[in-house]
Amino acid sequence: MTKNIAVDSAALRTIFAECRQCGTCCKSYRKITLQPDEVDFIRKMGGHVGVNVSLAQLRDNPLEQVEAEAKATGKVFMIHPDDKGCVFLQKINGKHACRIYHHRPRACRGFRCNLADSSFLDLFGADSIHLLGQDRFGLPLAGK
């Protein structure tokens, strides 16, 4: 059973760093959730948009139907297919910036930096099952 615990905003500020414009976040996350009203804008600006579907779904249904169902359930993403990061990421005078900053997706607006020193990504990014207190084999993490 979970409890609703009030979040101490001062404590959260100690976890998240101010943006250093290092570009790590825009290079590390390859799938950014898009809201329905953001899809057309991202496509128009040259971003890659895709849906999350499985091969099993494609075997049983036509692509158009699977795509429509994915869109209806909010499984639409801005995709960064390579390690260069987001297509809207640019480097100016040694700092990274977003070319569509004032029109970026809500998922990007809500992001708070915790990757500047890579510690969060090293702990959780590659294998998010660690968030459950388990290693990749489903065994308890050492020290638990």
C-alpha angles and dihedrals in degrees: 000000000000127000127215105239122186113246116235103222092198090058091049090055089060091056098049122060127216112261111274092186089238093140094227094128094050091049098042103050111067098178121052117185112237128205115228093253092054099055099081093046093051091049092047091052092052101262122145113248124191142162130233109243134149129231089242090060091049092050092056102036140033117265093246092056094046090048092050092049091049091050091048091054095047097253095138119124143182102236128212102194099189141037092264089084132217117004088229094057114108133176119225123174092344095308128102122232138174116249091209096037096141091046100036120136119276090246088062093045091055095048117114118198116253098141102072092104094028093234095120093046091047090053102041114001101080096042114020092185084086086077086070091054093253134113122233090278094055094254122132114270115257113272095031 
